[in-house]
Amino acid sequence: MLALAALCPAVAMAGLEVAVDWNGDGILRTSDHGDPLAPLDQSTPGKPFIFWLNTDQDDQDYYETWPLDRADYETDGIDSLRDLEDFARLLVRLPAPGRQPVSKALRFTAEGRGGEFAINIYHAADRECGNVHLLKRSAGERQREAAWDRQVGVIRAGETLDIPLTRMPPSSADNRSHCFLFEGRHEGLAGVRVALVRDGAVLMQSEPAWISIRHVKRLYERVVIPWPEGRKDAWDYEQPPPPLELNWQDDPQGFAFEPPWHETDDVIVWVYGWLKTAPGMYEMSTVHSGETIYKRLWHRGYRGRLVMFHWPTIKQKITLGLMRSEYRGYKSGPVLADHVHSYPPDKRVHVTAHSLGGIPLAAALAAGMEADTVVFQASAIPAEALDPNPALILPGLENITTPIAPDEGGYHHYLRDSRSRVYSLYNTADITFFGWNIAQKQMKQSAPWFKSYRWDPGAPEGERATLKTGLFSGSRPVTDPDEVRAFIAHARTHALGAEPRVRGVVHEAFDLDRAPYHFGTGHVVAWAWNPQRTTAFYNLVLDLFNIRYNSEFL
């Protein structure tokens, strides 16, 4: 995005330039970068550098504040290590020594082309203008020291910002490069220029770096499956539940998705796990996870589309929410497959699901979903559903009275094959699976209000699964395998996300408790931890999807 410009031909080759990472390769290149084959960052009004407003509230080192009291761009400072991922880099490259006019200040201007464009800028602690503040905790903490943690000023469309050279920190080793960080303050498009000034006179000016600031919700897509209004839980039907019709729909949340000009042919569909049922929880998840995932992939250089896929989980203080969500997950699987198949054939669609999101993902694969790559993350589905190896069955559970065959609602070999390449990310230390094991052992076959599910392996086929509908009333047959699987069948193996030995349809499994990931007992740390701790994880995801990412040295 760097362009050479000056106010008179005599200094045209002096090289005053301003740069941002327009092509997303992690390197800010000026015209004298040194590698003649390296692509330059050349922005235009039609193809600007696109970044987001800093509208969340990153004032904690773990997760984010919710609900929001204010936006981070309103504060004069970098609010946390996490807040640093809401900043982009801007490089000012001065003329070569001997060609620099005697000036007293740098002047920033912004030629607005739409919106109220405004960005807050800070001096960067890294003199090389790299991304080290997102890769190392020590570098992030240095950026938050007093010398670097205050705004230099605001660059607004139609206004000027002068920075006296006497207030500039030391530049790069060759005394030519000054690096800044900036955050989005107002949406808009503008061409940002830098000039050398003395006594109010402009001595030299750069060509503009075109920057578009948008709300982050415009930059990734949100898809939801609404649960039908008035649809009762399966156990509330005295006869087999009526057919269920589910569909996916876009969810703009006030900001319609706007595919950027640089969007590649890759699509990553990220399926959320078990979500609490309370007002605002879904909206919170789009901020805490969806937007965080988008930002971290973006900083790794990913320029394809991210789709945050929400299915109708239910998680309340009363029991059985896990089983109810599992039932809904099986019903959501074909809808997920339909969404994946809605993309044009020239798109490379990759699907990954976290935790209980592994249920709709497995169900989508069972329904014939075809994606380029599928990744199960710490998935809360029995390992035997994907791998029938009897060695996975836990001691003492070989002969447990539970449905086994998948056509009767059992887990065993539920997913027999896959048209997609499947990977599993597991973590045997993940504390979440302790609760999952208890739920499998103690909650299955339960139902509220004196109801209960039963399994009689000696009964005739079609009559083995029943629901006792009340204390004094009768029972009905349970003929839907999804209802059997969710409310009756017990897991005989560890969860997929806690089992290192699983193969079957799984091509390869990766241990998230080992270096360089070190997830420990954490379950949602990929977006709850600070970005400085999660780079290796997002590199792994992109590796599995065969998507290039920036190669900053960790």
C-alpha positions as CSV (number, residue, x, y, z in Angstrom):
1,M,0.0,0.0,0.0
2,L,3.0,2.2,-0.1
3,A,3.2,4.9,-2.6
4,L,6.0,7.4,-3.3
5,A,5.0,11.1,-3.4
6,A,6.3,14.5,-2.8
7,L,5.3,18.1,-3.4
8,C,8.0,18.9,-5.9
9,P,10.0,16.9,-8.5
10,A,13.2,17.6,-6.8
11,V,12.4,15.4,-3.8
12,A,10.2,12.9,-5.6
13,M,12.7,10.0,-5.2
14,A,13.3,10.8,-1.5
15,G,10.8,8.2,-0.5
16,L,8.4,9.5,2.1
17,E,5.9,6.7,2.5
18,V,3.1,5.5,4.7
19,A,2.2,1.8,4.8
20,V,-0.2,-0.7,6.2
21,D,-0.3,-4.5,5.6
22,W,-2.7,-4.3,2.7
23,N,-2.1,-7.8,1.4
24,G,-2.2,-9.5,4.8
25,D,1.2,-11.2,4.6
26,G,2.4,-9.8,7.9
27,I,5.0,-7.6,6.4
28,L,4.8,-3.8,5.8
29,R,6.7,-3.2,2.6
30,T,7.8,0.1,1.2
31,S,9.3,0.7,-2.2
32,D,12.9,0.2,-0.9
33,H,12.1,-3.0,1.0
34,G,15.0,-4.7,-0.6
35,D,13.4,-7.7,-2.2
36,P,12.4,-6.8,-5.8
37,L,10.2,-9.9,-6.0
38,A,8.3,-9.1,-2.8
39,P,4.7,-7.9,-3.4
40,L,4.1,-4.3,-2.4
41,D,1.2,-3.1,-0.3
42,Q,-0.6,-1.0,-2.9
43,S,-4.0,0.2,-1.8
44,T,-6.7,2.0,-3.7
45,P,-10.1,3.5,-2.8
46,G,-11.6,0.4,-4.4
47,K,-9.2,-2.0,-2.7
48,P,-8.4,-0.5,0.7
49,F,-6.8,-2.0,3.7
50,I,-9.8,-3.2,5.8
51,F,-9.9,-3.2,9.6
52,W,-12.5,-3.1,12.3
53,L,-13.8,-0.8,15.0
54,N,-12.6,-1.5,18.5
55,T,-16.1,-1.8,19.9
56,D,-15.7,-4.6,22.5
57,Q,-14.5,-4.2,26.1
58,D,-11.2,-5.9,26.6
59,D,-10.5,-4.8,30.2
60,Q,-9.7,-8.3,31.5
61,D,-6.9,-10.7,30.8
62,Y,-9.3,-13.7,30.5
63,Y,-12.4,-13.4,28.3
64,E,-14.1,-10.0,27.9
65,T,-16.5,-7.9,29.9
66,W,-20.1,-8.5,29.1
67,P,-22.5,-6.8,28.9
68,L,-20.6,-3.8,27.5
69,D,-20.3,-0.6,29.4
70,R,-18.4,1.2,26.7
71,A,-16.2,0.6,23.7
72,D,-12.5,0.2,23.9
73,Y,-11.8,3.0,21.4
74,E,-13.3,5.4,23.9
75,T,-10.4,4.8,26.4
76,D,-7.1,6.6,26.3
77,G,-4.9,3.5,26.5
78,I,-4.6,-0.2,25.7
79,D,-6.9,-1.9,28.1
80,S,-5.3,-5.4,28.2
81,L,-3.1,-7.8,26.4
82,R,-6.3,-9.0,24.7
83,D,-7.1,-5.5,23.5
84,L,-3.9,-5.5,21.4
85,E,-5.6,-7.7,18.8
86,D,-7.9,-4.8,18.0
87,F,-4.9,-2.8,16.7
88,A,-3.3,-2.7,13.3
89,R,0.2,-1.4,12.3
90,L,1.0,1.7,10.4
91,L,4.5,2.4,9.2
92,V,6.0,5.8,8.2
93,R,9.1,5.6,6.1
94,L,11.2,8.7,6.0
95,P,13.4,9.8,3.1
96,A,16.9,8.5,2.8
97,P,19.6,10.4,4.9
98,G,20.7,13.5,3.2
99,R,17.4,13.9,1.3
100,Q,15.3,14.7,4.4
101,P,14.3,18.4,4.5
102,V,14.7,20.0,7.9
103,S,11.3,19.6,9.4
104,K,9.8,19.9,12.8
105,A,6.8,17.6,12.7
106,L,5.0,14.8,11.0
107,R,1.5,15.7,9.8
108,F,-1.2,13.1,9.3
109,T,-4.2,13.9,7.1
110,A,-7.1,11.8,6.0
111,E,-9.0,12.3,2.7
112,G,-12.4,11.0,3.5
113,R,-14.4,9.1,0.9
114,G,-17.4,8.0,3.0
115,G,-18.4,7.8,6.7
116,E,-16.9,9.6,9.6
117,F,-13.5,7.8,9.4
118,A,-11.4,8.1,12.5
119,I,-8.6,6.1,14.0
120,N,-6.7,6.4,17.3
121,I,-2.9,6.0,16.9
122,Y,-0.2,5.0,19.4
123,H,3.5,4.7,19.1
124,A,4.6,1.1,18.6
125,A,7.1,-0.3,21.1
126,D,8.6,-2.5,18.4
127,R,11.0,-0.5,16.3
128,E,10.8,-3.1,13.5
129,C,7.0,-2.7,13.2
130,G,6.3,-6.4,13.5
131,N,3.5,-8.3,15.2
132,V,5.6,-9.4,18.2
133,H,3.1,-7.7,20.6
134,L,0.6,-10.4,19.5
135,L,3.1,-13.3,19.7
136,K,4.9,-12.8,23.0
137,R,3.5,-11.8,26.3
138,S,6.6,-9.8,27.2
139,A,6.2,-7.7,24.0
140,G,2.6,-7.1,24.7
141,E,3.3,-6.0,28.2
142,R,6.0,-3.7,27.0
143,Q,3.5,-2.1,24.6
144,R,1.3,-1.4,27.6
145,E,4.1,0.4,29.5
146,A,3.6,4.1,30.2
147,A,5.8,5.2,27.3
148,W,3.6,3.5,24.7
149,D,0.2,3.2,26.3
150,R,-1.3,6.6,25.5
151,Q,-2.8,7.9,22.4
152,V,-0.6,10.0,20.2
153,G,-3.8,11.5,18.7
154,V,-6.8,10.9,16.4
155,I,-6.6,10.9,12.7
156,R,-10.0,12.1,11.4
157,A,-11.3,12.6,7.9
158,G,-10.8,16.2,6.9
159,E,-8.6,17.1,9.8
160,T,-4.8,17.2,10.5
161,L,-2.8,15.7,13.3
162,D,0.7,17.1,13.9
163,I,3.3,15.2,15.9
164,P,6.4,17.2,16.8
165,L,9.5,15.2,15.9
166,T,10.9,16.1,19.4
167,R,8.2,13.8,20.8
168,M,8.9,10.9,18.5
169,P,10.5,7.8,20.1
170,P,13.7,6.4,18.5
171,S,13.1,5.1,15.0
172,S,14.5,2.0,13.4
173,A,18.2,1.2,13.2
174,D,18.6,3.2,10.0
175,N,16.7,6.2,11.5
176,R,14.1,6.1,8.8
177,S,11.1,4.1,10.0
178,H,8.6,5.0,12.6
179,C,5.9,2.5,13.6
180,F,2.5,3.2,15.0
181,L,-0.5,1.1,16.1
182,F,-4.0,2.2,15.4
183,E,-7.5,1.2,16.4
184,G,-10.8,2.0,14.6
185,R,-12.8,4.8,16.2
186,H,-15.4,5.5,13.5
187,E,-16.5,3.7,10.4
188,G,-15.5,5.1,7.1
189,L,-13.0,5.1,4.2
190,A,-10.1,7.5,3.9
191,G,-6.7,7.9,2.3
192,V,-4.2,8.6,5.1
193,R,-1.2,10.7,4.2
194,V,1.9,11.7,6.1
195,A,3.8,14.9,5.5
196,L,6.9,16.6,6.8
197,V,6.1,20.2,7.9
198,R,8.1,23.2,9.2
199,D,6.5,26.3,10.6
200,G,3.1,25.2,9.1
201,A,4.5,24.7,5.6
202,V,4.3,21.2,4.0
203,L,7.8,20.3,2.7
204,M,7.0,16.8,1.5
205,Q,4.0,14.5,1.4
206,S,3.3,10.8,0.8
207,E,0.8,9.2,-1.4
208,P,-2.2,7.9,0.6
209,A,-2.6,4.6,2.3
210,W,-6.3,3.8,1.8
211,I,-8.0,2.4,4.9
212,S,-11.5,1.3,5.4
213,I,-12.8,1.0,9.0
214,R,-15.9,-1.2,9.5
215,H,-17.8,-2.7,12.3
216,V,-16.4,-6.2,12.9
217,K,-19.9,-7.7,12.5
218,R,-19.8,-6.7,8.8
219,L,-16.6,-8.7,8.3
220,Y,-17.8,-12.2,9.3
221,E,-21.0,-14.1,8.7
222,R,-23.5,-15.3,11.3
223,V,-25.9,-18.2,10.6
224,V,-28.5,-19.5,13.1
225,I,-31.0,-22.4,13.3
226,P,-34.1,-21.0,15.1
227,W,-35.9,-23.6,17.2
228,P,-39.6,-23.6,16.3
229,E,-41.8,-21.5,18.7
230,G,-44.0,-23.7,20.8
231,R,-42.1,-26.9,20.0
232,K,-42.1,-29.1,23.1
233,D,-39.4,-31.3,24.4
234,A,-39.6,-34.9,23.1
235,W,-40.7,-36.3,26.5
236,D,-43.7,-34.0,26.5
237,Y,-45.4,-35.9,23.7
238,E,-47.6,-38.8,24.7
239,Q,-47.3,-40.0,21.1
240,P,-44.1,-39.9,18.9
241,P,-43.2,-36.3,18.3
242,P,-44.5,-34.8,15.0
243,P,-42.0,-34.1,12.2
244,L,-39.6,-31.3,12.9
245,E,-38.7,-28.8,10.2
246,L,-35.5,-26.8,10.8
247,N,-33.8,-24.3,8.5
248,W,-30.8,-22.0,8.7
249,Q,-31.0,-18.3,8.3
250,D,-28.6,-15.3,8.2
251,D,-28.4,-13.2,11.4
252,P,-27.1,-9.7,10.7
253,Q,-27.5,-8.4,14.3
254,G,-27.9,-5.0,12.9
255,F,-24.8,-5.2,10.7
256,A,-25.2,-7.1,7.4
257,F,-22.2,-9.2,6.3
258,E,-20.2,-7.3,3.5
259,P,-17.8,-9.6,1.8
260,P,-14.5,-7.7,1.5
261,W,-12.8,-7.3,-1.9
262,H,-9.9,-9.5,-0.7
263,E,-12.0,-12.5,0.2
264,T,-10.4,-15.7,-1.0
265,D,-12.1,-19.0,-2.1
266,D,-11.8,-20.4,1.5
267,V,-14.8,-20.6,3.8
268,I,-14.4,-21.7,7.5
269,V,-17.7,-22.7,9.1
270,W,-17.2,-22.6,12.9
271,V,-19.9,-24.5,14.8
272,Y,-20.4,-23.4,18.4
273,G,-20.8,-25.7,21.4
274,W,-23.1,-25.7,24.4
275,L,-24.5,-22.2,25.0
276,K,-26.3,-21.0,28.1
277,T,-29.9,-20.2,27.8
278,A,-30.4,-16.6,29.0
279,P,-31.1,-13.2,27.5
280,G,-28.0,-11.9,25.7
281,M,-26.0,-15.1,25.9
282,Y,-26.2,-15.8,22.2
283,E,-25.1,-12.2,21.4
284,M,-22.3,-12.5,24.0
285,S,-21.1,-15.6,22.2
286,T,-20.8,-13.8,18.9
287,V,-18.6,-11.2,20.6
288,H,-16.5,-13.5,22.8
289,S,-16.0,-16.3,20.4
290,G,-17.1,-15.4,16.9
291,E,-15.4,-12.1,16.7
292,T,-12.3,-13.2,18.6
293,I,-11.9,-16.2,16.3
294,Y,-12.3,-13.9,13.3
295,K,-9.7,-11.5,14.6
296,R,-7.1,-14.2,15.4
297,L,-7.5,-15.9,12.1
298,W,-7.2,-12.4,10.4
299,H,-3.9,-11.6,12.2
300,R,-2.6,-15.0,11.0
301,G,-3.2,-13.8,7.5
302,Y,-6.4,-15.6,6.8
303,R,-8.5,-13.6,4.2
304,G,-11.2,-16.1,3.5
305,R,-14.7,-16.1,5.0
306,L,-15.6,-17.0,8.6
307,V,-19.1,-18.2,9.3
308,M,-20.2,-18.5,12.9
309,F,-22.8,-21.2,12.9
310,H,-25.2,-21.3,15.9
311,W,-27.6,-24.2,16.5
312,P,-30.3,-24.2,19.2
313,T,-28.6,-25.4,22.3
314,I,-30.3,-25.2,25.6
315,K,-28.4,-24.8,28.9
316,Q,-30.4,-23.9,32.0
317,K,-29.9,-24.4,35.8
318,I,-32.3,-27.4,35.7
319,T,-30.9,-30.7,34.7
320,L,-31.1,-32.5,31.3
321,G,-30.0,-29.4,29.3
322,L,-27.1,-31.4,27.9
323,M,-29.3,-34.2,26.7
324,R,-31.9,-31.8,25.3
325,S,-29.1,-30.1,23.4
326,E,-27.7,-33.4,22.1
327,Y,-31.2,-34.2,20.7
328,R,-31.3,-30.8,19.0
329,G,-27.8,-31.3,17.7
330,Y,-28.8,-34.5,15.8
331,K,-31.7,-32.6,14.3
332,S,-29.5,-29.7,13.3
333,G,-27.0,-31.9,11.5
334,P,-28.8,-32.1,8.1
335,V,-29.4,-28.3,8.3
336,L,-25.6,-27.8,8.8
337,A,-25.0,-30.0,5.8
338,D,-27.5,-27.9,3.8
339,H,-25.7,-24.7,4.7
340,V,-22.3,-26.1,3.7
341,H,-23.7,-27.3,0.4
342,S,-25.1,-23.8,-0.3
343,Y,-21.7,-22.4,-1.3
344,P,-20.7,-22.3,-4.9
345,P,-18.5,-25.2,-6.1
346,D,-15.5,-23.0,-6.5
347,K,-15.4,-22.4,-2.7
348,R,-13.2,-24.5,-0.5
349,V,-15.4,-25.1,2.6
350,H,-13.9,-26.3,5.8
351,V,-16.0,-27.1,8.9
352,T,-14.9,-27.2,12.5
353,A,-17.0,-27.7,15.7
354,H,-16.2,-27.2,19.3
355,S,-17.3,-29.3,22.2
356,L,-21.0,-30.3,21.9
357,G,-21.0,-28.8,18.4
358,G,-19.4,-32.1,17.5
359,I,-23.0,-33.6,17.6
360,P,-24.4,-31.6,14.7
361,L,-21.1,-31.9,12.9
362,A,-21.2,-35.7,13.1
363,A,-24.9,-35.7,12.2
364,A,-24.1,-33.5,9.2
365,L,-21.4,-36.0,8.0
366,A,-23.9,-38.9,8.6
367,A,-26.4,-37.0,6.4
368,G,-23.8,-36.8,3.6
369,M,-22.2,-33.5,4.1
370,E,-19.2,-32.9,1.9
371,A,-16.6,-30.4,3.0
372,D,-12.9,-30.1,2.1
373,T,-11.8,-30.7,5.7
374,V,-13.5,-31.3,9.0
375,V,-12.0,-30.7,12.4
376,F,-13.6,-31.8,15.7
377,Q,-12.3,-29.7,18.6
378,A,-12.6,-31.2,22.1
379,S,-15.8,-32.8,21.0
380,A,-18.4,-34.1,23.4
381,I,-19.5,-37.1,21.4
382,P,-18.5,-40.7,22.3
383,A,-15.4,-41.8,20.5
384,E,-17.1,-45.0,19.5
385,A,-19.4,-43.0,17.2
386,L,-16.4,-42.4,14.9
387,D,-14.3,-45.4,15.6
388,P,-15.7,-48.9,16.3
389,N,-12.4,-50.3,17.6
390,P,-13.4,-52.4,20.7
391,A,-10.2,-51.4,22.4
392,L,-11.8,-47.9,23.0
393,I,-14.6,-49.4,25.2
394,L,-13.9,-48.7,28.8
395,P,-13.4,-51.5,31.3
396,G,-16.7,-52.6,32.8
397,L,-18.8,-51.1,30.0
398,E,-18.6,-53.9,27.5
399,N,-22.0,-55.3,28.5
400,I,-23.8,-52.3,29.7
401,T,-27.5,-52.3,29.0
402,T,-27.7,-49.6,26.4
403,P,-28.6,-49.3,22.7
404,I,-25.6,-50.1,20.6
405,A,-26.5,-50.3,16.9
406,P,-26.9,-46.8,15.4
407,D,-30.1,-47.6,13.6
408,E,-31.6,-48.3,17.0
409,G,-30.2,-45.1,18.5
410,G,-26.8,-46.5,19.7
411,Y,-23.5,-44.6,19.4
412,H,-21.4,-47.5,18.1
413,H,-20.1,-46.7,14.6
414,Y,-22.7,-44.0,14.1
415,L,-20.5,-42.4,11.5
416,R,-19.3,-45.2,9.2
417,D,-17.6,-43.2,6.6
418,S,-17.0,-39.6,5.6
419,R,-16.6,-37.8,2.3
420,S,-14.4,-35.2,4.0
421,R,-11.0,-35.5,5.6
422,V,-11.6,-35.7,9.3
423,Y,-9.3,-34.6,12.2
424,S,-9.7,-34.6,16.0
425,L,-8.2,-32.2,18.5
426,Y,-8.3,-33.8,21.9
427,N,-7.2,-32.9,25.4
428,T,-7.3,-35.6,28.1
429,A,-6.7,-32.9,30.8
430,D,-9.8,-31.0,29.8
431,I,-11.9,-30.7,33.0
432,T,-15.2,-30.4,31.0
433,F,-15.2,-34.1,30.2
434,F,-15.4,-35.0,33.9
435,G,-18.9,-33.5,33.9
436,W,-19.7,-35.1,30.6
437,N,-18.9,-38.5,32.0
438,I,-21.2,-38.0,35.0
439,A,-24.0,-36.9,32.7
440,Q,-23.6,-40.0,30.6
441,K,-23.8,-42.2,33.6
442,Q,-26.4,-40.5,35.7
443,M,-28.6,-38.4,33.5
444,K,-29.4,-40.7,30.7
445,Q,-32.9,-42.3,30.7
446,S,-34.1,-39.4,33.0
447,A,-37.0,-37.1,32.2
448,P,-38.9,-34.6,34.4
449,W,-42.2,-34.9,36.1
450,F,-42.2,-38.6,36.9
451,K,-41.3,-39.5,33.4
452,S,-38.5,-41.8,32.4
453,Y,-36.9,-43.5,29.4
454,R,-36.4,-47.2,29.3
455,W,-34.4,-49.7,27.2
456,D,-35.3,-53.4,27.2
457,P,-32.9,-55.3,24.9
458,G,-35.1,-58.4,25.2
459,A,-38.2,-56.8,23.8
460,P,-39.2,-57.2,20.1
461,E,-37.5,-54.9,17.6
462,G,-39.3,-51.5,17.6
463,E,-40.4,-51.9,21.2
464,R,-37.1,-51.9,23.0
465,A,-37.1,-48.1,23.7
466,T,-40.0,-46.6,25.5
467,L,-40.9,-43.4,27.4
468,K,-42.9,-43.8,30.6
469,T,-45.1,-40.7,30.3
470,G,-46.1,-40.1,33.9
471,L,-46.5,-41.5,37.4
472,F,-49.8,-43.3,36.7
473,S,-50.1,-43.0,32.9
474,G,-48.7,-45.4,30.3
475,S,-45.8,-45.3,27.9
476,R,-45.1,-44.8,24.3
477,P,-42.6,-46.4,22.0
478,V,-39.5,-44.3,21.1
479,T,-38.9,-45.0,17.5
480,D,-36.7,-42.0,16.6
481,P,-33.0,-43.0,16.8
482,D,-32.1,-39.4,17.6
483,E,-34.3,-39.4,20.6
484,V,-32.9,-42.8,21.7
485,R,-29.3,-41.6,21.3
486,A,-29.9,-38.4,23.2
487,F,-31.9,-39.6,26.1
488,I,-31.3,-43.4,26.5
489,A,-28.0,-44.5,25.0
490,H,-25.0,-44.4,27.3
491,A,-21.4,-43.8,26.0
492,R,-19.2,-46.8,26.4
493,T,-16.0,-44.9,25.5
494,H,-14.4,-41.6,26.4
495,A,-15.6,-38.6,24.6
496,L,-13.9,-38.0,21.2
497,G,-12.2,-34.9,22.7
498,A,-10.6,-36.9,25.5
499,E,-9.5,-40.0,23.5
500,P,-6.0,-40.0,21.9
501,R,-6.4,-43.4,20.3
502,V,-9.4,-42.7,18.0
503,R,-9.0,-43.5,14.3
504,G,-11.9,-44.9,12.3
505,V,-13.0,-42.0,10.1
506,V,-10.5,-39.8,11.9
507,H,-7.4,-39.3,9.7
508,E,-5.2,-37.9,12.5
509,A,-5.6,-36.7,16.1
510,F,-3.7,-33.9,17.8
511,D,-3.0,-33.4,21.6
512,L,-3.9,-29.9,22.7
513,D,-2.4,-30.5,26.1
514,R,1.1,-30.8,24.7
515,A,3.5,-28.2,23.3
516,P,3.1,-25.8,21.7
517,Y,-0.6,-25.5,22.7
518,H,-0.6,-26.3,26.5
519,F,-4.4,-26.0,26.9
520,G,-4.2,-27.8,30.3
521,T,-7.6,-28.1,32.0
522,G,-9.1,-25.4,29.8
523,H,-12.0,-26.0,27.5
524,V,-12.7,-22.6,25.7
525,V,-9.2,-21.2,26.0
526,A,-8.7,-20.8,22.2
527,W,-10.8,-17.6,22.5
528,A,-10.8,-17.0,26.3
529,W,-7.0,-16.7,26.6
530,N,-5.0,-13.7,25.5
531,P,-3.9,-13.8,21.8
532,Q,-0.2,-14.2,22.8
533,R,-1.0,-17.7,24.0
534,T,-3.1,-19.0,21.1
535,T,-1.1,-18.4,17.9
536,A,0.0,-22.0,17.7
537,F,-3.6,-23.2,17.9
538,Y,-4.8,-21.1,15.0
539,N,-1.7,-22.1,13.0
540,L,-2.7,-25.7,13.5
541,V,-6.3,-25.1,12.4
542,L,-5.1,-23.3,9.2
543,D,-2.5,-26.1,8.7
544,L,-5.2,-28.7,8.8
545,F,-7.3,-26.7,6.3
546,N,-4.3,-26.3,4.1
547,I,-4.5,-22.5,4.2
548,R,-1.4,-20.4,4.2
549,Y,-0.7,-18.3,7.3
550,N,1.9,-15.7,8.2
551,S,5.2,-17.2,9.3
552,E,6.3,-14.9,12.1
553,F,8.9,-16.7,14.2
554,L,7.4,-17.7,17.6
